[in-house]
């Protein structure tokens, strides 16, 4: 029996499997018709290795109807991108095709951001705190791409920036996961690992065969600062790519919840980042605030009429994004979210609502109009 290894593209969460799934040794793991229930379960199975009989796979394809043109669903694609990135960074750094596979993921990130940047920001704001380590690098890359697209950076230059953001923390992925779940300050040993991670990340990339000096320098210097107070070397002549990654890294960390602290409201995180970047003196500071917004997609807000709404898209003005109310002023959820015009006085945004206080489940694909019916 010739076996074919399954990829994340072949399996959909919540959809019955059309074939028997086996391990590398041919032993049955999942019977035809079994439904995978969560991303975590799929991630675990893919990491273990999922295989199908190649003949069975082909028969199922031939027996099915002529494939219909699949609707573009960036919500699912962003989720799939994160799963693939996690598998690649955690388990496959020694894969001889590691750099090529990473480039493919970077190109997909660029495509998704170009097609619908609001979805990328929405996914970032709604991220699961338990997946912080890889998600944080992905979100840093998204912020970098959004800002870099507003400059004169070429596609290749932006891709180098994305590659560096995705791999900046290769040297401390496991520690990052520990720190995200840790409610106490880092120990001395952990601090030493943090200080060493830029150099370790560079070493891992070089062992993988990377020779791109701009990429390597950006990773090496992404925690350096112009005043020489950064780490690990305290240099002042910093790569522009590293400087942008550093600011995106800090902003992404501010809006992400961890065990030791809640996420900062995005409007406060944007204000703090704007000031720390030098305010009006630094064009990147204004770009960060404009591209992410003070009420970014994915944030929950309270409206003037007391309703709680989720921001879906950025508006012409920073204060008037597109929102959908998910519960009324008494906290009772709506059966279907209701679009509100935030330029109206009664629906104007009053404040940010902490994400952890909102118990309503939403369907992003449906809200954005990408759900396949």
Kinemage of the C-alpha trace (Angstrom):
@kinemage 1
@onewidth
@group {chain A} dominant
@subgroup {mainchain}
@vectorlist {calphas} color= white
{ca unk a 1} P 0.000 0.000 0.000
{ca unk a 2} L 1.485 3.315 -1.107
{ca unk a 3} L 0.744 6.059 1.405
{ca unk a 4} L 0.257 9.761 0.825
{ca unk a 5} L 0.968 12.197 3.641
{ca unk a 6} L -1.835 14.653 4.347
{ca unk a 7} L -1.268 18.374 4.724
{ca unk a 8} L -3.432 20.932 6.532
{ca unk a 9} L -4.996 21.817 3.171
{ca unk a 10} L -6.483 18.305 2.887
{ca unk a 11} L -8.323 18.304 6.212
{ca unk a 12} L -11.065 20.656 7.372
{ca unk a 13} L -12.124 21.038 10.979
{ca unk a 14} L -15.743 20.018 11.522
{ca unk a 15} L -16.009 18.130 8.197
{ca unk a 16} L -16.094 14.274 8.205
{ca unk a 17} L -12.958 12.633 6.825
{ca unk a 18} L -13.556 11.050 3.379
{ca unk a 19} L -10.883 8.378 3.893
{ca unk a 20} L -9.273 6.259 6.589
{ca unk a 21} L -6.280 8.021 8.113
{ca unk a 22} L -3.207 6.047 9.159
{ca unk a 23} L 0.159 6.684 10.779
{ca unk a 24} L 3.480 6.303 8.961
{ca unk a 25} L 3.491 2.592 9.756
{ca unk a 26} L 0.073 2.012 8.177
{ca unk a 27} L -1.779 1.636 11.478
{ca unk a 28} L -5.313 3.045 11.502
{ca unk a 29} L -5.584 6.353 13.379
{ca unk a 30} L -8.996 7.661 12.320
{ca unk a 31} L -11.821 5.936 10.458
{ca unk a 32} L -13.564 7.400 7.456
{ca unk a 33} L -16.325 9.746 8.640
{ca unk a 34} L -14.481 10.862 11.787
{ca unk a 35} L -14.693 14.618 12.407
{ca unk a 36} L -11.733 16.578 13.759
{ca unk a 37} L -13.103 19.076 16.246
{ca unk a 38} L -10.373 21.671 16.869
{ca unk a 39} L -7.216 23.285 15.546
{ca unk a 40} L -5.282 21.874 18.486
{ca unk a 41} L -6.350 18.331 17.595
{ca unk a 42} L -5.470 18.868 13.924
{ca unk a 43} L -2.097 20.380 14.846
{ca unk a 44} L -1.303 17.366 17.038
{ca unk a 45} L -2.283 14.890 14.323
{ca unk a 46} L -0.308 16.699 11.620
{ca unk a 47} L 2.737 16.794 13.874
{ca unk a 48} L 2.426 13.044 14.431
{ca unk a 49} L 1.941 12.392 10.715
{ca unk a 50} L -1.343 11.672 8.882
{ca unk a 51} L -1.319 9.312 5.911
{ca unk a 52} L -3.913 7.864 3.531
{ca unk a 53} L -3.836 5.062 1.001
{ca unk a 54} L -2.954 6.839 -2.250
{ca unk a 55} L -5.393 4.700 -4.253
{ca unk a 56} L -8.201 5.441 -1.793
{ca unk a 57} L -7.354 9.141 -1.945
{ca unk a 58} L -7.501 9.157 -5.758
{ca unk a 59} L -10.743 7.140 -5.879
{ca unk a 60} L -12.419 9.570 -3.535
{ca unk a 61} L -11.298 12.491 -5.702
{ca unk a 62} L -12.564 10.806 -8.877
{ca unk a 63} L -15.900 9.818 -7.306
{ca unk a 64} L -16.625 13.297 -6.068
{ca unk a 65} L -18.416 15.864 -8.163
{ca unk a 66} L -16.491 18.186 -10.409
{ca unk a 67} L -14.860 20.593 -7.969
{ca unk a 68} L -16.671 23.857 -7.563
{ca unk a 69} L -14.735 27.085 -7.462
{ca unk a 70} L -13.955 27.531 -3.790
{ca unk a 71} L -14.834 30.851 -2.229
{ca unk a 72} L -11.920 32.841 -0.911
{ca unk a 73} L -12.091 32.596 2.891
{ca unk a 74} L -9.152 34.468 4.446
{ca unk a 75} L -10.279 33.616 7.977
{ca unk a 76} L -9.608 29.928 7.281
{ca unk a 77} L -6.439 30.732 5.332
{ca unk a 78} L -5.006 32.788 8.212
{ca unk a 79} L -5.720 29.902 10.585
{ca unk a 80} L -4.101 27.439 8.201
{ca unk a 81} L -1.107 29.750 7.794
{ca unk a 82} L -0.573 29.830 11.550
{ca unk a 83} L -0.793 26.016 11.807
{ca unk a 84} L 1.763 25.574 9.026
{ca unk a 85} L 4.050 28.223 10.489
{ca unk a 86} L 3.907 26.581 13.904
{ca unk a 87} L 4.781 23.176 12.462
{ca unk a 88} L 7.620 24.654 10.430
{ca unk a 89} L 9.207 26.745 13.187
{ca unk a 90} L 8.812 24.208 15.973
{ca unk a 91} L 9.524 20.900 14.291
{ca unk a 92} L 11.028 21.372 10.852
{ca unk a 93} L 13.863 23.884 11.150
{ca unk a 94} L 16.259 21.128 10.062
{ca unk a 95} L 14.150 20.344 7.005
{ca unk a 96} L 16.377 20.950 3.931
{ca unk a 97} L 13.448 22.875 2.406
{ca unk a 98} L 12.888 24.986 5.531
{ca unk a 99} L 13.802 28.317 3.916
{ca unk a 100} L 11.762 27.623 0.779
{ca unk a 101} L 8.716 26.664 2.844
{ca unk a 102} L 9.090 29.792 4.951
{ca unk a 103} L 9.248 31.914 1.798
{ca unk a 104} L 5.996 30.336 0.626
{ca unk a 105} L 4.291 31.239 3.890
{ca unk a 106} L 5.643 34.797 3.633
{ca unk a 107} L 4.216 35.107 0.129
{ca unk a 108} L 0.841 33.850 1.376
{ca unk a 109} L 0.903 36.419 4.188
{ca unk a 110} L 1.554 39.158 1.639
{ca unk a 111} L -1.294 37.911 -0.553
{ca unk a 112} L -3.782 37.750 2.321
{ca unk a 113} L -2.814 41.212 3.539
{ca unk a 114} L -3.148 42.620 0.041
{ca unk a 115} L -6.545 40.984 -0.552
{ca unk a 116} L -8.092 42.052 2.764
{ca unk a 117} L -5.897 43.739 5.346
{ca unk a 118} L -8.817 44.234 7.759
{ca unk a 119} L -9.164 40.462 8.126
{ca unk a 120} L -5.472 40.186 9.010
{ca unk a 121} L -5.842 42.786 11.761
{ca unk a 122} L -9.089 41.160 12.953
{ca unk a 123} L -7.388 37.770 13.302
{ca unk a 124} L -4.517 39.404 15.172
{ca unk a 125} L -6.836 41.116 17.660
{ca unk a 126} L -8.858 37.933 18.212
{ca unk a 127} L -5.820 35.654 18.637
{ca unk a 128} L -5.874 32.836 21.188
{ca unk a 129} L -3.517 33.715 24.037
{ca unk a 130} L -2.539 30.039 24.434
{ca unk a 131} L -0.824 30.142 21.022
{ca unk a 132} L 1.176 33.272 21.800
{ca unk a 133} L 4.683 32.184 20.783
{ca unk a 134} L 4.145 31.623 17.054
{ca unk a 135} L 1.102 33.904 16.789
{ca unk a 136} L 3.147 36.847 18.084
{ca unk a 137} L 5.756 36.484 15.327
{ca unk a 138} L 2.972 36.191 12.758
{ca unk a 139} L 1.240 39.308 14.056
{ca unk a 140} L 4.512 41.241 14.108
{ca unk a 141} L 4.963 40.304 10.452
{ca unk a 142} L 1.431 41.525 9.646
{ca unk a 143} L 2.070 44.901 11.280
{ca unk a 144} L 5.397 45.212 9.442
{ca unk a 145} L 3.754 44.411 6.107
{ca unk a 146} L 0.950 46.940 6.654
{ca unk a 147} L 3.428 49.711 7.432
{ca unk a 148} L 5.981 48.745 4.791
{ca unk a 149} L 3.269 48.748 2.095
{ca unk a 150} L 2.835 52.473 2.753
{ca unk a 151} L 6.521 53.118 2.091
{ca unk a 152} L 8.390 52.646 -1.183
{ca unk a 153} L 9.635 49.206 -0.161
{ca unk a 154} L 9.655 46.642 -2.971
{ca unk a 155} L 7.945 43.252 -2.766
{ca unk a 156} L 11.314 41.580 -2.142
{ca unk a 157} L 12.267 44.062 0.574
{ca unk a 158} L 8.922 43.555 2.289
{ca unk a 159} L 9.305 39.807 2.041
{ca unk a 160} L 12.717 40.011 3.721
{ca unk a 161} L 11.069 42.051 6.471
{ca unk a 162} L 8.320 39.450 6.883
{ca unk a 163} L 10.833 36.588 6.900
{ca unk a 164} L 12.829 38.295 9.637
{ca unk a 165} L 9.705 38.987 11.726
{ca unk a 166} L 8.560 35.366 11.447
{ca unk a 167} L 11.951 34.031 12.538
{ca unk a 168} L 13.071 36.674 15.037
{ca unk a 169} L 12.281 34.445 18.023
{ca unk a 170} L 13.438 31.070 16.717
{ca unk a 171} L 15.962 30.982 19.547
{ca unk a 172} L 13.326 31.166 22.294
{ca unk a 173} L 10.046 29.701 21.030
{ca unk a 174} L 9.660 27.281 23.913
{ca unk a 175} L 10.633 29.911 26.458
{ca unk a 176} L 8.100 32.321 24.946
{ca unk a 177} L 5.328 29.805 25.494
{ca unk a 178} L 6.438 29.369 29.102
{ca unk a 179} L 6.633 33.121 29.734
{ca unk a 180} L 3.189 33.703 28.212
{ca unk a 181} L 1.690 31.294 30.753
{ca unk a 182} L 3.873 32.490 33.636
{ca unk a 183} L 2.391 34.999 36.090
{ca unk a 184} L 5.717 35.775 37.813
{ca unk a 185} L 8.618 37.866 36.449
{ca unk a 186} L 11.308 36.028 34.438
{ca unk a 187} L 13.987 34.292 36.470
{ca unk a 188} L 17.656 35.206 36.059
{ca unk a 189} L 18.133 32.163 33.842
{ca unk a 190} L 15.163 33.108 31.705
{ca unk a 191} L 16.465 36.657 31.389
{ca unk a 192} L 19.772 35.304 30.164
{ca unk a 193} L 17.951 33.227 27.534
{ca unk a 194} L 15.975 36.282 26.462
{ca unk a 195} L 19.172 38.285 26.075
{ca unk a 196} L 20.731 35.517 24.009
{ca unk a 197} L 17.808 34.749 21.699
{ca unk a 198} L 18.640 37.166 18.823
{ca unk a 199} L 22.067 35.554 18.382
{ca unk a 200} L 20.609 32.070 18.781
{ca unk a 201} L 17.976 32.813 16.156
{ca unk a 202} L 20.668 33.981 13.739
{ca unk a 203} L 22.701 30.825 14.387
{ca unk a 204} L 19.680 28.589 13.683
{ca unk a 205} L 18.995 30.412 10.419
{ca unk a 206} L 22.625 30.140 9.341
{ca unk a 207} L 22.590 26.417 10.102
{ca unk a 208} L 19.518 26.191 7.855
{ca unk a 209} L 21.610 27.680 5.047
{ca unk a 210} L 20.464 31.305 5.136
{ca unk a 211} L 22.940 33.756 3.619
{ca unk a 212} L 20.675 36.797 3.237
{ca unk a 213} L 22.585 39.445 5.211
{ca unk a 214} L 19.625 41.851 5.463
{ca unk a 215} L 17.415 39.127 6.929
{ca unk a 216} L 20.098 37.971 9.364
{ca unk a 217} L 20.929 41.516 10.468
{ca unk a 218} L 17.260 42.350 11.075
{ca unk a 219} L 16.912 39.291 13.325
{ca unk a 220} L 20.187 40.046 15.135
{ca unk a 221} L 19.220 43.669 15.851
{ca unk a 222} L 15.472 43.536 16.460
{ca unk a 223} L 15.948 44.365 20.157
{ca unk a 224} L 18.636 47.007 19.683
{ca unk a 225} L 17.732 50.700 20.171
{ca unk a 226} L 19.177 53.923 18.705
{ca unk a 227} L 20.317 55.061 22.168
{ca unk a 228} L 22.481 51.948 22.603
{ca unk a 229} L 20.412 50.610 25.505
{ca unk a 230} L 19.082 47.606 23.610
{ca unk a 231} L 20.422 44.064 23.506
{ca unk a 232} L 22.335 41.868 22.943
{ca unk a 233} L 25.209 44.142 21.746
{ca unk a 234} L 24.030 47.661 22.559
{ca unk a 235} L 24.713 48.937 19.029
{ca unk a 236} L 23.295 52.259 17.797
{ca unk a 237} L 23.600 51.905 14.011
{ca unk a 238} L 20.526 49.716 13.577
{ca unk a 239} L 19.100 48.169 10.440
{ca unk a 240} L 15.904 50.004 9.354
{ca unk a 241} L 14.226 46.597 9.038
{ca unk a 242} L 15.180 45.750 12.616
{ca unk a 243} L 13.871 49.109 13.830
{ca unk a 244} L 10.452 48.515 12.245
{ca unk a 245} L 10.308 44.953 13.587
{ca unk a 246} L 11.130 46.204 17.089
{ca unk a 247} L 8.245 48.672 17.116
{ca unk a 248} L 5.816 46.133 15.629
{ca unk a 249} L 7.031 43.550 18.147
{ca unk a 250} L 6.386 45.889 21.076
{ca unk a 251} L 2.947 46.938 19.840
{ca unk a 252} L 1.937 43.314 19.205
{ca unk a 253} L 3.030 42.372 22.723
{ca unk a 254} L 1.009 45.227 24.239
{ca unk a 255} L -2.289 44.104 22.684
{ca unk a 256} L -1.777 40.396 23.514
{ca unk a 257} L -3.043 38.996 26.838
{ca unk a 258} L -0.767 36.810 28.923
{ca unk a 259} L -1.048 35.069 32.264
{ca unk a 260} L 0.734 37.877 34.092
{ca unk a 261} L -1.319 40.724 32.628
{ca unk a 262} L -4.307 41.614 30.498
{ca unk a 263} L -3.930 43.014 27.009
{ca unk a 264} L -3.756 46.788 26.769
{ca unk a 265} L -6.729 48.395 25.021
{ca unk a 266} L -5.621 48.941 21.418
{ca unk a 267} L -6.199 52.709 21.556
{ca unk a 268} L -3.926 52.958 24.591
{ca unk a 269} L -1.341 50.646 22.996
{ca unk a 270} L -1.381 52.796 19.851
{ca unk a 271} L -0.935 55.990 21.889
{ca unk a 272} L 1.938 54.546 23.933
{ca unk a 273} L 3.635 53.213 20.801
{ca unk a 274} L 3.199 56.546 19.017
{ca unk a 275} L 4.894 58.405 21.858
{ca unk a 276} L 7.663 55.845 22.384
{ca unk a 277} L 8.485 55.949 18.649
{ca unk a 278} L 9.044 59.701 18.781
{ca unk a 279} L 5.575 60.895 17.818
{ca unk a 280} L 5.391 63.246 14.860
{ca unk a 281} L 9.176 63.167 14.519
{ca unk a 282} L 9.008 59.555 13.321
{ca unk a 283} L 6.893 58.875 10.180
{ca unk a 284} L 6.633 55.200 11.180
{ca unk a 285} L 4.790 56.205 14.353
{ca unk a 286} L 1.974 57.850 12.424
{ca unk a 287} L 1.843 54.923 9.982
{ca unk a 288} L 1.459 52.432 12.849
{ca unk a 289} L -1.478 54.321 14.348
{ca unk a 290} L -3.122 54.855 10.955
{ca unk a 291} L -2.708 51.290 9.708
{ca unk a 292} L -3.830 49.536 12.903
{ca unk a 293} L -6.205 52.217 14.116
{ca unk a 294} L -7.326 53.241 17.578
{ca unk a 295} L -10.362 50.975 17.137
{ca unk a 296} L -8.889 48.176 15.003
{ca unk a 297} L -10.829 45.309 13.406
{ca unk a 298} L -11.328 42.575 15.985
{ca unk a 299} L -11.610 44.947 18.952
{ca unk a 300} L -14.779 45.067 21.027
{ca unk a 301} L -16.284 48.472 21.782
{ca unk a 302} L -19.186 49.952 23.700
{ca unk a 303} L -21.442 52.280 21.754
{ca unk a 304} L -23.189 55.410 22.981
{ca unk a 305} L -26.482 53.490 23.237
{ca unk a 306} L -24.896 50.897 25.552
{ca unk a 307} L -24.537 48.084 23.007
{ca unk a 308} L -21.338 46.053 22.738
{ca unk a 309} L -20.054 45.726 19.193
{ca unk a 310} L -17.132 44.152 17.373
{ca unk a 311} L -15.134 46.290 14.958
{ca unk a 312} L -15.077 44.727 11.500
{ca unk a 313} L -13.375 47.221 9.215
{ca unk a 314} L -11.429 50.443 9.545
{ca unk a 315} L -13.352 53.537 8.476
{ca unk a 316} L -12.467 56.707 6.598
{ca unk a 317} L -11.941 58.282 10.009
{ca unk a 318} L -10.154 56.564 12.893
{ca unk a 319} L -13.215 57.139 15.097
{ca unk a 320} L -15.826 55.727 12.692
{ca unk a 321} L -14.994 52.123 11.826
{ca unk a 322} L -17.551 49.588 10.614
{ca unk a 323} L -18.966 47.707 13.616
{ca unk a 324} L -21.566 45.036 14.327
{ca unk a 325} L -23.383 45.056 17.658
{ca unk a 326} L -23.326 41.634 19.320
{ca unk a 327} L -25.367 42.422 22.457
{ca unk a 328} L -27.838 45.053 23.602
{ca unk a 329} L -27.428 47.558 26.418
{ca unk a 330} L -28.567 44.922 28.930
{ca unk a 331} L -25.911 42.464 27.794
{ca unk a 332} L -28.375 40.181 25.969
{ca unk a 333} L -26.747 38.761 22.812
{ca unk a 334} L -28.366 39.387 19.460
{ca unk a 335} L -29.275 36.294 17.441
{ca unk a 336} L -27.387 37.865 14.526
{ca unk a 337} L -24.947 40.785 14.882
{ca unk a 338} L -26.427 44.109 13.766
{ca unk a 339} L -24.470 46.606 11.694
{ca unk a 340} L -24.250 50.080 13.226
{ca unk a 341} L -23.183 53.398 11.710
{ca unk a 342} L -20.598 54.804 14.132
{ca unk a 343} L -20.802 58.237 12.515
{ca unk a 344} L -24.264 58.595 14.118
{ca unk a 345} L -24.345 60.114 17.585
{ca unk a 346} L -26.371 57.277 19.121
{ca unk a 347} L -23.983 54.646 17.718
{ca unk a 348} L -20.716 56.508 18.284
{ca unk a 349} L -17.971 54.523 19.985
{ca unk a 350} L -17.803 55.304 23.693
{ca unk a 351} L -15.003 53.006 24.875
{ca unk a 352} L -13.012 49.824 24.342
{ca unk a 353} L -14.409 46.669 25.971
{ca unk a 354} L -11.900 44.053 27.220
{ca unk a 355} L -12.112 40.995 25.015
{ca unk a 356} L -12.198 38.599 27.971
{ca unk a 357} L -15.415 40.210 29.216
{ca unk a 358} L -17.333 39.448 26.002
{ca unk a 359} L -18.945 36.008 26.132
{ca unk a 360} L -20.659 36.182 22.731
{ca unk a 361} L -19.419 33.837 19.982
{ca unk a 362} L -19.143 35.355 16.517
{ca unk a 363} L -18.628 33.915 13.052
{ca unk a 364} L -15.974 36.124 11.381
{ca unk a 365} L -16.337 34.503 7.952
{ca unk a 366} L -20.060 35.300 7.946
{ca unk a 367} L -19.556 38.860 9.158
{ca unk a 368} L -16.942 39.561 6.494
{ca unk a 369} L -19.116 37.923 3.848
{ca unk a 370} L -16.748 35.046 3.096
{ca unk a 371} L -18.794 32.167 4.471
{ca unk a 372} L -19.580 29.497 1.876
{ca unk a 373} L -23.324 28.698 1.789
